Amino acid sequence: MALCNIKINGKPLSVEEGTNLIEAAKLLNIEIPHFCYHRHLSVAANCRMCLVEVKNSPKLVPACQTKVSDGMEVFTDTERVKRAQAAIMEFLFINHPVDCPICDQAGECYLQEYYMKFDKTLSRYKEEKNKKRKAYLIGPRVIYDAERCILCTRCIRFMEEVIKRPVLGIKYRGDKGYITTFKDETFDDPYSVNTADICPVGALTSADFRFRVRVWELTETDSICWGCSKNCSVKVCHKNNIVYRFLPRTNENVNRFFICDEGRLSYKLIHTDRLNYALRRGNQIDSESAQSFISEIVASDSQNISLVVSPSVNNESLYLIGRLARDVLKNSNIYFVQAETWEEDGILKSRIRDYNYFGFVRVMKSLGLNIAELKTDLQLKKTVLLFGANMRDEYKNILRQKRVIVFDTHTDDFVRSAEIAVPVTSLYEDDGTVINSDGILQRYKRAVESESLAMVYYLRNLLSDLDDEYLFENEESVFDNFLSPLLGIRDMKFAGIPPEGIRL
């Protein structure tokens, strides 16, 4: 597409012809305020907050609906524009309850932000405000407050254009209008909470997160969702070492700007049923004793050890597991177990739930190892090193027949019955990389701290007799020295992996 030269507030810019004015202004770090516009949705142009002045145009024009053309001169900060912005804000506040102190959207509300940036005028409205239905469950995971709604239609367009299920609409007209489902049915869609994410005000909020913590108290860390092998990019929102929610992180390569509700709510598993200390047949032992026991078995009985992997382990640990099998145990076979699958929906959900299954396959095959699903105890030797116990019951029944040493994050009856169970950090307590169902490698970052040690730590000890053991110090060292060349991205360093990931 041809480039055109324009000016915004006197600053020159070369941009592709037809680019939306709001997006063009962002390239110059110029903010054009907007409520209804969303770059992944169709243009509605109904809020008029984005009005700007264009040279030779007799009227102000909505920036969301205006495409750039060569020679265009745009002004976003003239008195005329400022008066229009203040007027729109005053209009939107006429019936808004202004209940910011008790609004769960406080701290991430466009109305609050734009009032401080573009308005700051006192209300002239003296009449009684319209009363509408407040804070009711429009669906099991979403709460709707009609009094706060500015009818931007983002939620309607999201369900219709992105999810392809047009279940929302506006009932009545003017200041009597509000969002509802057709036939007033329950809004129980697998992607429903995304409407709360894109709501610019406090009209739609998450029932799960509501009133749990103020958003400005949270720290956000870039990570991935562990709900399935799609590896949707998320922000982990946490405070005082507790995770309170997942938010979708924009990644055009993976999940665009949204996530499914089930993956979103999987944050609860981080702090549920954790394995916090080493166990021997269900009884607590100290970590040093567990490590000594495992090292002794590997050293003295390596010919009678099988390796089984739940593919919910990062690539760095998988590489070391592969080296353990190939170079220490002299075993060319690796068995895998899987969690319950779910049905793909053609949107985001991948059938395979194990979040790094495709990383497991890629890494093990690159190391020249044979992988096979665990189907019978006859496949296994006397002792089993099990890395991750996130699996269906059929696998647990097979493994109960053997002496199992398990490295895992969570506990259940199976883990407590193991010969040795060693606690390791979860995905959100460590750094690492994974490969999703589309072949995209992503890096995730540590969000919260844990007293448990990373799986890499235990594997490094088991590989201590290898010449390059000193390069197994942490995930970054493993990636930079071994994984990047193994995966064909030799020049890419762990610290340099972009937020959107790399397509392998």
Backbone torsions as a table, in degrees:
resi	resn	phi	psi	omega
1	MET	NA	142.4	-175.9
2	ALA	-70.4	147.5	175.6
3	LEU	-87.6	147.7	174.5
4	CYS	-129.1	151.4	-178.3
5	ASN	-101.7	124.6	-179.3
6	ILE	-132.4	172.7	173.5
7	LYS	-131.2	134.3	174.4
8	ILE	-123.3	117.6	-175.0
9	ASN	54.2	35.9	177.4
10	GLY	85.0	-5.1	-179.3
11	LYS	-93.3	127.0	-179.2
12	PRO	-74.2	148.3	180.0
13	LEU	-151.6	134.3	171.6
14	SER	-104.2	123.3	-174.5
15	VAL	-146.9	157.5	-179.5
16	GLU	-62.3	136.0	178.7
17	GLU	-59.8	135.5	-179.7
18	GLY	93.7	-2.3	178.0
19	THR	-64.7	140.3	176.7
20	ASN	-62.3	139.5	-176.4
21	LEU	-62.2	-35.7	178.6
22	ILE	-63.2	-43.9	179.8
23	GLU	-68.8	-37.2	178.5
24	ALA	-63.8	-42.6	-179.9
25	ALA	-62.7	-34.3	178.9
26	LYS	-60.1	-31.8	179.9
27	LEU	-64.6	-21.1	177.2
28	LEU	-105.0	12.4	-177.7
29	ASN	58.2	34.7	175.5
30	ILE	-105.5	123.3	-177.9
31	GLU	-91.6	123.5	170.3
32	ILE	-105.5	112.5	-175.1
33	PRO	-64.4	146.3	-179.4
34	HIS	-160.3	151.4	176.1
35	PHE	-114.4	-52.3	-172.9
36	CYS	-81.1	-23.5	-176.6
37	TYR	-73.1	137.5	172.2
38	HIS	-145.8	128.2	-169.1
39	ARG	-67.5	-13.0	176.9
40	HIS	-98.0	0.0	-177.8
41	LEU	-119.6	163.7	177.7
42	SER	-64.9	159.6	-178.8
43	VAL	-82.7	126.1	178.1
44	ALA	-101.7	-36.3	178.6
45	ALA	53.1	42.3	-178.3
46	ASN	-108.4	-8.1	-178.7
47	CYS	-94.8	-27.1	176.7
48	ARG	63.8	16.4	177.0
49	MET	-73.4	-20.6	-173.9
50	CYS	-96.0	21.1	179.9
51	LEU	-61.5	133.9	179.0
52	VAL	-134.5	166.3	178.7
53	GLU	-101.4	128.6	177.1
54	VAL	-115.2	130.8	-177.9
55	LYS	-55.5	134.6	179.1
56	ASN	74.9	4.7	174.7
57	SER	-96.9	127.8	-176.2
58	PRO	-69.1	-24.5	-177.9
59	LYS	-121.8	160.1	170.2
60	LEU	-67.1	146.2	-177.3
61	VAL	-121.2	147.5	175.7
62	PRO	-72.4	122.5	-176.4
63	ALA	-64.4	-30.9	-177.7
64	CYS	-65.7	-26.6	-174.7
65	GLN	-103.4	0.3	-174.8
66	THR	-107.5	127.0	178.0
67	LYS	-96.9	145.9	-179.8
68	VAL	-72.1	150.0	174.6
69	SER	-141.3	157.5	-173.6
70	ASP	-59.3	134.2	178.4
71	GLY	85.0	-1.2	-178.0
72	MET	-66.9	138.2	174.1
73	GLU	-120.4	124.3	-173.6
74	VAL	-121.5	143.4	178.3
75	PHE	-129.9	125.4	-178.3
76	THR	-109.9	-2.4	-172.7
77	ASP	-128.4	21.3	177.9
78	THR	-77.9	164.7	179.2
79	GLU	-61.1	-36.8	179.5
80	ARG	-61.5	-44.6	178.8
81	VAL	-66.5	-43.1	-178.5
82	LYS	-62.9	-38.8	177.5
83	ARG	-64.4	-39.9	179.1
84	ALA	-65.1	-42.2	179.6
85	GLN	-63.1	-43.9	179.2
86	ALA	-64.6	-37.4	179.6
87	ALA	-66.1	-42.3	178.7
88	ILE	-63.5	-43.0	179.0
89	MET	-62.5	-41.7	178.4
90	GLU	-62.6	-40.3	178.9
91	PHE	-63.5	-43.1	-178.4
92	LEU	-68.2	-28.5	-178.2
93	PHE	-85.7	-5.9	-176.6
94	ILE	-54.6	-48.6	-178.4
95	ASN	-109.5	2.7	178.4
96	HIS	-70.6	137.0	-174.6
97	PRO	-71.5	-14.1	-178.5
98	VAL	50.5	48.6	-180.0
99	ASP	-102.5	43.8	-176.4
100	CYS	-53.0	-39.9	-178.1
101	PRO	-60.6	-25.8	-179.6
102	ILE	-113.4	13.0	-178.8
103	CYS	-93.6	130.2	-178.0
104	ASP	-71.4	-14.0	179.4
105	GLN	-85.4	-7.7	-178.3
106	ALA	-56.1	130.3	-178.0
107	GLY	102.8	-20.2	176.0
108	GLU	-141.0	38.7	-176.6
109	CYS	-108.6	127.4	179.4
110	TYR	-61.7	-36.1	-180.0
111	LEU	-61.6	-43.7	177.8
112	GLN	-63.0	-49.3	-175.3
113	GLU	-64.1	-45.3	-176.9
114	TYR	-72.2	-30.0	176.3
115	TYR	-61.6	-43.5	-178.8
116	MET	-71.7	-31.0	-176.1
117	LYS	-89.5	-35.1	-168.3
118	PHE	-126.6	5.0	-175.8
119	ASP	-135.7	-87.4	-179.7
120	LYS	61.3	29.5	177.0
121	THR	-104.6	155.1	178.8
122	LEU	-81.0	149.9	-179.3
123	SER	-72.8	138.7	174.8
124	ARG	-101.5	1.5	-173.8
125	TYR	-83.5	120.7	-177.2
126	LYS	-109.6	-15.0	-177.7
127	GLU	-72.7	166.2	178.6
128	GLU	-73.2	136.9	-178.3
129	LYS	-78.1	153.6	176.3
130	ASN	-62.6	141.3	176.4
131	LYS	-106.5	127.3	178.4
132	LYS	-128.8	174.0	-177.8
133	ARG	-64.6	130.8	-176.0
134	LYS	-112.5	138.9	166.7
135	ALA	46.9	62.9	175.1
136	TYR	-121.8	154.1	-177.7
137	LEU	-74.0	103.7	174.3
138	ILE	-76.0	-22.2	174.9
139	GLY	-155.8	173.3	-174.8
140	PRO	-65.4	-18.2	-177.1
141	ARG	-121.1	0.6	-175.9
142	VAL	-131.3	133.2	177.0
143	ILE	-110.2	136.0	-177.3
144	TYR	-117.6	132.3	175.5
145	ASP	-117.8	101.9	-173.7
146	ALA	-66.5	-27.2	-179.1
147	GLU	-67.4	-29.3	-178.9
148	ARG	-86.6	-14.9	-171.9
149	CYS	-69.8	133.4	177.5
150	ILE	-105.0	10.8	176.1
151	LEU	53.9	45.5	178.2
152	CYS	-73.6	-20.3	178.6
153	THR	70.7	14.3	176.1
154	ARG	-57.8	-46.3	-177.7
155	CYS	-62.1	-40.0	179.5
156	ILE	-63.5	-47.7	-178.6
157	ARG	-67.0	-35.2	177.8
158	PHE	-61.2	-49.1	-178.4
159	MET	-66.0	-35.3	-177.3
160	GLU	-79.3	-42.9	-170.5
161	GLU	-94.2	-33.8	-176.7
162	VAL	-96.2	-51.8	-177.3
163	ILE	-85.4	-17.1	178.5
164	LYS	65.3	29.2	174.7
165	ARG	-130.1	90.6	-175.5
166	PRO	-76.9	81.6	-174.5
167	VAL	-105.0	-9.0	-178.5
168	LEU	-108.7	152.9	176.6
169	GLY	-162.5	175.8	178.1
170	ILE	-101.7	128.7	177.3
171	LYS	-102.3	134.6	-176.5
172	TYR	70.3	-179.9	-173.7
173	ARG	-126.5	165.7	175.3
174	GLY	58.0	-141.4	-176.6
175	ASP	-76.7	0.7	174.9
176	LYS	-93.4	-8.6	-173.7
177	GLY	-73.2	151.6	174.1
178	TYR	-155.8	161.0	-179.4
179	ILE	-82.0	136.8	174.9
180	THR	-154.1	171.3	175.2
181	THR	-87.9	156.9	175.8
182	PHE	-63.7	134.6	-176.7
183	LYS	61.6	17.1	179.0
184	ASP	56.1	33.0	177.3
185	GLU	-76.2	164.5	-179.4
186	THR	-68.9	134.2	179.1
187	PHE	-84.1	79.5	-175.7
188	ASP	-114.5	66.0	-180.0
189	ASP	-101.5	145.9	-179.9
190	PRO	-62.6	-9.4	179.4
191	TYR	-121.9	21.7	-169.9
192	SER	-63.9	-35.3	-173.1
193	VAL	-70.8	-15.7	175.4
194	ASN	-62.3	-26.9	177.4
195	THR	-65.0	-30.6	175.1
196	ALA	-71.2	-35.5	178.7
197	ASP	-62.2	-43.0	-173.7
198	ILE	-91.5	-5.8	176.0
199	CYS	-66.1	122.5	-175.4
200	PRO	-76.5	-11.9	-179.5
201	VAL	-126.6	-165.7	-176.5
202	GLY	-95.0	29.5	-177.1
203	ALA	-76.4	-46.0	178.0
204	LEU	-110.2	123.2	179.7
205	THR	-133.0	158.5	-179.7
206	SER	-77.2	124.8	178.9
207	ALA	-63.7	-31.2	-178.4
208	ASP	-72.5	-41.7	-174.1
209	PHE	-87.5	-18.9	-171.0
210	ARG	-52.0	124.5	174.7
211	PHE	65.1	16.6	179.4
212	ARG	-82.0	-39.1	-179.9
213	VAL	-161.9	151.8	176.8
214	ARG	-77.2	139.3	-170.9
215	VAL	-65.4	-29.7	-178.1
216	TRP	-73.5	-9.1	176.1
217	GLU	-88.3	-9.7	-175.1
218	LEU	-89.1	149.3	170.6
219	THR	-107.4	136.6	-179.3
220	GLU	-106.9	132.3	179.6
221	THR	-126.1	132.8	178.9
222	ASP	-69.2	130.5	-179.5
223	SER	-154.5	-164.0	175.9
224	ILE	-130.9	156.7	178.0
225	CYS	-80.9	134.9	-179.5
226	TRP	-96.4	15.6	-176.7
227	GLY	-70.8	-32.1	177.6
228	CYS	-160.4	-177.7	-174.4
229	SER	-80.3	6.9	172.6
230	LYS	-73.1	-26.8	177.6
231	ASN	56.3	49.1	179.5
232	CYS	-56.4	138.4	179.1
233	SER	-73.5	130.4	-178.4
234	VAL	-135.2	163.5	167.0
235	LYS	-105.8	126.0	176.5
236	VAL	-90.6	117.3	-176.8
237	CYS	-100.3	119.4	-171.9
238	HIS	-141.4	158.4	178.4
239	LYS	-151.0	133.3	178.5
240	ASN	51.9	42.3	175.9
241	ASN	68.2	19.3	176.3
242	ILE	-121.6	132.3	177.9
243	VAL	-88.1	129.9	-176.4
244	TYR	-108.3	-22.1	179.0
245	ARG	-170.5	159.8	165.9
246	PHE	-106.3	138.5	170.5
247	LEU	-120.1	145.0	176.6
248	PRO	-64.6	139.2	175.3
249	ARG	-109.0	127.8	-175.0
250	THR	-60.1	124.0	176.9
251	ASN	-150.1	102.9	-176.5
252	GLU	-61.8	-23.7	-177.8
253	ASN	-79.4	-21.1	-171.1
254	VAL	-121.8	-72.4	-171.4
255	ASN	-121.4	12.7	-177.5
256	ARG	56.5	-95.6	-176.8
257	PHE	-140.4	16.3	-175.8
258	PHE	-144.1	168.1	176.9
259	ILE	-141.0	163.5	178.8
260	CYS	-78.7	156.6	-177.4
261	ASP	-64.2	-37.4	-177.6
262	GLU	-66.6	-42.5	176.0
263	GLY	-64.4	-41.0	179.9
264	ARG	-57.7	-43.5	-175.7
265	LEU	-83.7	-3.1	179.5
266	SER	-70.0	-7.0	176.5
267	TYR	-58.8	-26.7	-178.0
268	LYS	-62.3	-26.1	-178.5
269	LEU	-70.0	-19.4	-177.7
270	ILE	-58.9	-39.6	-174.0
271	HIS	-108.3	14.3	-176.6
272	THR	-111.3	131.5	174.9
273	ASP	53.2	45.2	-179.5
274	ARG	-78.7	145.5	171.2
275	LEU	-87.2	107.9	-171.1
276	ASN	-101.9	-14.0	179.1
277	TYR	-150.8	160.4	-177.4
278	ALA	-68.4	143.7	-180.0
279	LEU	-125.3	147.5	167.8
280	ARG	-127.0	108.5	-175.4
281	ARG	52.2	42.6	175.5
282	GLY	88.8	-8.5	-179.1
283	ASN	-102.9	137.7	-176.7
284	GLN	-68.5	135.1	173.6
285	ILE	-132.8	165.6	179.5
286	ASP	-79.9	155.4	-174.7
287	SER	-61.2	-38.4	-178.6
288	GLU	-63.9	-40.4	178.4
289	SER	-64.3	-40.2	178.7
290	ALA	-63.4	-44.5	179.8
291	GLN	-64.2	-41.6	179.4
292	SER	-62.7	-42.3	179.1
293	PHE	-61.7	-44.9	-178.9
294	ILE	-66.4	-44.8	180.0
295	SER	-61.1	-38.5	-179.6
296	GLU	-65.9	-41.3	179.0
297	ILE	-64.9	-44.9	-179.2
298	VAL	-63.0	-38.9	-178.0
299	ALA	-74.3	-35.2	-171.9
300	SER	-99.2	-20.7	-172.7
301	ASP	-137.0	41.2	-173.7
302	SER	-63.8	-26.0	-178.5
303	GLN	-73.3	-13.6	-177.7
304	ASN	-112.9	30.8	-178.1
305	ILE	-119.9	131.4	171.9
306	SER	-111.3	150.9	178.2
307	LEU	-110.3	130.5	177.7
308	VAL	-126.8	134.0	-174.2
309	VAL	-125.2	131.0	165.6
310	SER	-90.3	119.6	-171.7
311	PRO	-71.2	35.8	171.4
312	SER	-110.9	55.5	-178.4
313	VAL	-136.8	143.3	-177.1
314	ASN	-71.2	164.8	-176.1
315	ASN	-61.2	-35.8	-177.5
316	GLU	-65.7	-43.5	176.6
317	SER	-66.7	-38.7	178.6
318	LEU	-61.8	-39.5	178.1
319	TYR	-60.8	-45.3	-179.6
320	LEU	-68.2	-34.7	174.8
321	ILE	-62.1	-42.7	177.5
322	GLY	-62.3	-41.2	177.2
323	ARG	-66.4	-35.8	177.1
324	LEU	-61.7	-44.9	179.8
325	ALA	-65.6	-48.7	-172.6
326	ARG	-76.1	-44.2	-169.4
327	ASP	-100.3	-21.5	-179.3
328	VAL	-106.2	-51.9	-177.7
329	LEU	-86.1	-9.6	-179.0
330	LYS	53.9	42.9	-176.1
331	ASN	-117.3	126.6	-177.3
332	SER	-94.0	-0.4	-176.1
333	ASN	-111.5	136.0	173.3
334	ILE	-126.5	129.7	178.1
335	TYR	-103.2	146.8	178.4
336	PHE	-124.7	152.4	175.2
337	VAL	-122.3	159.9	-176.1
338	GLN	-133.0	154.0	172.8
339	ALA	-78.7	173.2	175.2
340	GLU	-59.1	136.7	176.3
341	THR	-86.8	166.9	172.4
342	TRP	-135.8	170.6	-175.5
343	GLU	-80.9	130.5	174.6
344	GLU	-64.7	143.7	-178.0
345	ASP	-112.0	3.6	179.1
346	GLY	75.5	5.8	179.2
347	ILE	-114.5	-74.1	178.2
348	LEU	-127.7	-32.6	-170.5
349	LYS	-67.9	125.1	174.3
350	SER	-95.0	140.8	-175.1
351	ARG	-58.8	-37.8	-178.1
352	ILE	-82.9	121.7	-175.6
353	ARG	-81.7	-28.2	-178.5
354	ASP	-63.4	117.1	-165.2
355	TYR	-69.5	-15.7	178.0
356	ASN	-127.1	34.2	178.2
357	TYR	-59.1	-42.4	-176.4
358	PHE	-74.3	-26.5	171.3
359	GLY	-69.6	-40.4	177.6
360	PHE	-57.8	-49.5	-178.9
361	VAL	-61.9	-44.5	-176.2
362	ARG	-66.0	-46.3	-176.7
363	VAL	-68.0	-46.6	-177.1
364	MET	-65.5	-41.0	178.4
365	LYS	-67.7	-35.3	177.9
366	SER	-66.0	-26.7	177.3
367	LEU	-86.5	-0.4	178.4
368	GLY	80.0	21.3	-178.6
369	LEU	-97.0	151.9	177.2
370	ASN	-91.6	130.8	178.4
371	ILE	-114.4	142.7	179.7
372	ALA	-151.5	147.4	177.2
373	GLU	-71.5	140.4	177.6
374	LEU	-74.0	119.4	-176.0
375	LYS	-124.0	-20.0	-179.5
376	THR	-155.4	153.2	179.7
377	ASP	-68.0	-15.3	178.5
378	LEU	-67.9	-18.5	177.5
379	GLN	-74.3	-18.1	-169.6
380	LEU	-103.3	150.8	172.3
381	LYS	-85.0	-174.5	-171.8
382	LYS	-61.6	-40.2	-177.3
383	THR	-113.9	140.2	-179.5
384	VAL	-122.4	126.4	167.7
385	LEU	-94.0	114.3	-176.1
386	LEU	-108.6	121.3	-178.6
387	PHE	-106.7	96.8	-176.5
388	GLY	92.2	131.2	-178.1
389	ALA	-117.2	25.2	177.6
390	ASN	-82.9	91.3	-171.9
391	MET	-155.6	166.4	179.0
392	ARG	-72.9	158.9	-176.8
393	ASP	-61.6	-29.5	-178.4
394	GLU	-60.7	-35.1	177.7
395	TYR	-72.3	-38.9	-180.0
396	LYS	-61.9	-38.2	179.1
397	ASN	-64.0	-35.0	176.8
398	ILE	-69.2	-45.5	-174.5
399	LEU	-71.2	-23.8	178.9
400	ARG	-61.5	-18.7	-178.8
401	GLN	-78.8	-8.2	-174.3
402	LYS	-120.0	170.0	172.0
403	ARG	-83.5	112.9	-171.9
404	VAL	-109.6	131.9	170.5
405	ILE	-114.6	114.3	-171.4
406	VAL	-114.2	137.3	171.9
407	PHE	-110.6	115.2	-174.6
408	ASP	-152.6	168.2	-178.9
409	THR	-95.4	-31.1	-173.5
410	HIS	-120.5	166.2	-177.8
411	THR	-124.7	149.7	172.5
412	ASP	-155.3	-171.9	-177.8
413	ASP	-60.5	-38.0	179.7
414	PHE	-65.0	-47.3	-179.7
415	VAL	-61.9	-40.8	-179.6
416	ARG	-68.5	-21.3	179.3
417	SER	-88.5	-5.5	-177.5
418	ALA	-68.5	156.1	175.8
419	GLU	-57.8	-49.1	175.5
420	ILE	-138.3	135.0	173.7
421	ALA	-125.1	123.0	-175.4
422	VAL	-112.8	126.5	179.6
423	PRO	-76.8	137.2	176.6
424	VAL	-130.6	163.9	-179.9
425	THR	-69.0	150.8	175.1
426	SER	-86.3	175.5	179.7
427	LEU	-55.4	-33.6	-174.4
428	TYR	-91.0	4.4	179.0
429	GLU	-116.4	11.9	-178.0
430	ASP	-153.2	176.7	176.4
431	ASP	-105.4	157.1	176.9
432	GLY	170.1	-175.2	178.0
433	THR	-131.3	154.7	177.0
434	VAL	-139.9	164.1	177.5
435	ILE	-125.1	127.6	-174.3
436	ASN	-92.1	-176.5	-175.1
437	SER	-66.5	-15.8	177.1
438	ASP	-100.8	9.7	178.2
439	GLY	77.4	25.3	-179.9
440	ILE	-102.7	122.2	177.4
441	LEU	-87.1	128.9	178.0
442	GLN	-127.4	151.0	173.9
443	ARG	-103.2	140.5	172.1
444	TYR	-118.9	156.7	-174.9
445	LYS	-118.4	153.4	178.8
446	ARG	-62.8	128.2	179.0
447	ALA	-102.7	-46.7	-178.2
448	VAL	-127.6	162.0	-178.1
449	GLU	-92.9	156.5	178.9
450	SER	-142.9	148.8	175.5
451	GLU	-78.2	-15.0	177.7
452	SER	-75.6	159.7	178.5
453	LEU	-97.8	154.9	178.4
454	ALA	-69.3	151.9	178.6
455	MET	-59.8	-32.3	178.3
456	VAL	-57.1	-36.7	-178.7
457	TYR	-60.7	-47.7	-178.8
458	TYR	-67.9	-39.5	179.9
459	LEU	-66.1	-37.9	178.1
460	ARG	-60.0	-39.8	178.2
461	ASN	-64.4	-37.9	179.7
462	LEU	-72.5	-17.0	179.7
463	LEU	-104.7	18.0	-170.7
464	SER	-66.0	-17.1	180.0
465	ASP	-87.0	-6.4	180.0
466	LEU	-79.8	149.5	-175.9
467	ASP	-63.2	-32.3	-176.7
468	ASP	-100.6	24.1	-179.4
469	GLU	-58.8	-31.2	-178.3
470	TYR	-66.3	-14.3	178.3
471	LEU	-90.2	2.7	-177.6
472	PHE	-99.2	25.2	-169.8
473	GLU	-60.6	-44.4	-179.5
474	ASN	-155.1	-180.0	-177.0
475	GLU	-60.2	-41.2	-179.1
476	GLU	-62.2	-43.1	179.9
477	SER	-64.8	-41.7	178.8
478	VAL	-63.7	-43.8	-179.3
479	PHE	-64.4	-50.0	-174.9
480	ASP	-64.9	-38.3	-175.0
481	ASN	-88.3	-26.8	-172.5
482	PHE	-128.1	-49.8	-171.9
483	LEU	-68.6	-44.6	-176.6
484	SER	-59.4	-44.6	174.6
485	PRO	-68.6	-33.7	-179.7
486	LEU	-64.1	-35.1	-177.7
487	LEU	-91.3	1.5	177.3
488	GLY	82.0	20.8	178.1
489	ILE	-127.5	55.1	-172.1
490	ARG	-53.8	-37.5	-175.9
491	ASP	-80.4	-6.6	-178.4
492	MET	-90.0	125.8	177.1
493	LYS	-99.3	156.0	-178.1
494	PHE	-54.7	-46.1	-178.2
495	ALA	-68.6	-18.3	-176.5
496	GLY	-98.1	2.4	179.6
497	ILE	-64.3	123.1	-175.9
498	PRO	-69.2	158.1	-178.1
499	PRO	-57.9	-31.3	179.9
500	GLU	-83.7	-3.8	178.9
501	GLY	85.1	-175.0	-178.6
502	ILE	-130.3	131.5	175.9
503	ARG	-83.5	118.1	-177.2
504	LEU	-83.5	NA	NA
